[in-house]
Amino acid sequence: MRFDYRIEGFSSEKITLDGEDSTSSIIKLCKRFPAKNITAILLNGVTFGGMNIADLDEVVRATGTPVISVVRKHPSIQSMYRVIDLHHGSADGKRSLLEKLRPIGIKLANGKSVYVNLSGITIDQTVEILSRQCVLNSVPEAIRVSHLIGSAIRYGISKGRA
């Protein structure tokens, strides 16, 4: 989504529930999509499909585009470790991805606060981008729209709670 809120298109990719393919799927999406001059890749958190954890640094290396992972509430990394230990045994790859996370709280121009994990971008650049994308709330418009579409596909309706 552009800063003027114009949507350039949509693309999708399947991932494995609790798998280890979210990083490669994000990279495929970025390489497949024809948009030029992408400022940053915005992600809703770092976990997808359960505990399928994206490697933000790898996405930046493969695409050359900075990554901003955004969540409304402070993520509990310790809770994620407990889930991994309980359901995934010694999943060293998942644990090493969690060890790299450093959630940073930032305040947006609209007064709302979010937590971000960053790769390939500064905090100041992130605040500028998110402040332009989060006009009415703390969720970037691109992520909000993707939630609405995902809900409509999965449940047959989107409830506007993205």
C-alpha positions, 0 to 999 in steps of 0.5 A: 500500500502506498502512502496515499493509501492506494492499493497496488495489488494483492498476493498470497502464499501458503505456509505450514502451521507451526512450520519454518517456512514463513520467511521463505514465503515472505521473500517469495511474496516480495520477489513476485510482487511487481511494485517498485520503490517499496519503502518497507515491508510491514508485518503483523508480528513475527509469528504466522500460522501458530509458531512459524517465526519469520527471520526479519534479517533474512528477509532484508538480506534476500529482498534488500528492503527494510522490515518492520514488524508491528504489534499493539501490545508488548509481546511476551517472548518468554510465553513464546519460549514456553509454547515452543518448549511445550509443543515443539521440543528442542526447536533450536531454530525457533528459539534462535529466532526469538533470541534475536527479537528486541521489541521497541515501544514507539509513540506515533504522531496520532498519540498511539503506541505500538511495539516493533521489531526492526531490521534494516531500518532506524527507529526514526524512519520507522516512526515516520513510516508508521505515523503516516500509515497509522492515521486513525489507530495503531495498526498500519492501514496496509495490515488492517486491510490485509486482516479484513481480506483474510477474515473475509476469505476465512470466515466469509465476512470481515467484521472491521475489527482489524 
